[in-house]
Amino acid sequence: MAKETTVTARINPELKRRVEGILGKLGISHSEVINMLYSLISLRKGLPFDVKLPDDETSYILQNPELMGQIAESLKTYHAGSGYKPTEKELDEINHL
């Protein structure tokens, strides 16, 4: 039996460039990463991370442009630091749920 075999994959060039930079800093080659991934798949008998379809609520939100706009606006407000700030009492109630 051969000690090595070749795996060929098509990768987005920009993604490949970004990953090459990260792997270079880690001192890990593409082949080593693929071997690590394949080893984990073998050990777990599946992918080492969740791959699943969104639940019904998430699907509804993702397909509703108005809700997505509200979420985007809310995130802008939050990141700008100008959104709603809960009171200490509200935070305490949330932390005790």
TAWOHU-V767708 format. One record per residue. N is the residue number from 1. RES is the residue in one letter. SS is DSSP state (@ for helix, = for strand, . for the rest). BURIAL is # if it has 16 or more other ideal C-beta (glycine too) atoms within 10 Angstrom, else .. Layout:
<<N	RES	SS	BURIAL> <N	RES	SS	BURIAL>>
//
This chain:
<<1	M	.	.> <2	A	.	.> <3	K	.	.> <4	E	.	.> <5	T	.	.> <6	T	.	.> <7	V	.	.> <8	T	.	.> <9	A	.	.> <10	R	.	.> <11	I	.	.> <12	N	.	.> <13	P	@	.> <14	E	@	.> <15	L	@	.> <16	K	@	.> <17	R	@	.> <18	R	@	.> <19	V	@	.> <20	E	@	.> <21	G	@	.> <22	I	@	.> <23	L	@	.> <24	G	@	.> <25	K	@	.> <26	L	@	.> <27	G	.	.> <28	I	.	.> <29	S	.	.> <30	H	@	.> <31	S	@	.> <32	E	@	.> <33	V	@	.> <34	I	@	.> <35	N	@	.> <36	M	@	.> <37	L	@	.> <38	Y	@	.> <39	S	@	.> <40	L	@	.> <41	I	@	.> <42	S	@	.> <43	L	@	.> <44	R	@	.> <45	K	.	.> <46	G	.	.> <47	L	.	.> <48	P	.	.> <49	F	.	.> <50	D	.	.> <51	V	.	.> <52	K	.	.> <53	L	.	.> <54	P	.	.> <55	D	.	.> <56	D	@	.> <57	E	@	.> <58	T	@	.> <59	S	@	.> <60	Y	@	.> <61	I	@	.> <62	L	@	.> <63	Q	.	.> <64	N	.	.> <65	P	@	.> <66	E	@	.> <67	L	@	.> <68	M	@	.> <69	G	@	.> <70	Q	@	.> <71	I	@	.> <72	A	@	.> <73	E	@	.> <74	S	@	.> <75	L	@	.> <76	K	@	.> <77	T	@	.> <78	Y	@	.> <79	H	@	.> <80	A	@	.> <81	G	.	.> <82	S	.	.> <83	G	.	.> <84	Y	.	.> <85	K	.	.> <86	P	.	.> <87	T	.	.> <88	E	@	.> <89	K	@	.> <90	E	@	.> <91	L	@	.> <92	D	@	.> <93	E	@	.> <94	I	@	.> <95	N	@	.> <96	H	.	.> <97	L	.	.>>
//
